[in-house]
Amino acid sequence: MKSFENNGWEGTQVIMDKAYEGDETRQLIVDWGMEPVVPPKSNRLRPWQYDKELYKKRNEVERWFRRLKGFRRTFSRFDKLDVVFMFFIHFALIVQALNSVNRP
């Protein structure tokens, strides 16, 4: 995956699920110049420190994807043009933001 190398991603923090906390995966992220943010599994002999507050943001991202799945058109890719697809992604995000503001 050379597309990540030397593209300005150095120093970026990558929030990962516990399923990807293996040594090889974390080392790959470090080799690319990024910082993995993933909690160690409970059976690790030598656990490491990670940014717990940043890791909590992972849940917010997952909830946004779940809400986007409510718009079947986004995950079925009915649109032929990338521009139309990106417009609908933006539209769906705007609708979700407006719904979250107007909830009691």
Secondary structure, 3 states (H helix, E strand, C coil): CHHHCCCCCCCCEEECCHHHCCHHHHHHHHHCCCEEECCCCCCCCCCCCCCHHHHHHHHHHHHHHHHHCCCHHHHHCCCCCHHHHHHHHHHHHHHHHHHHHCCC
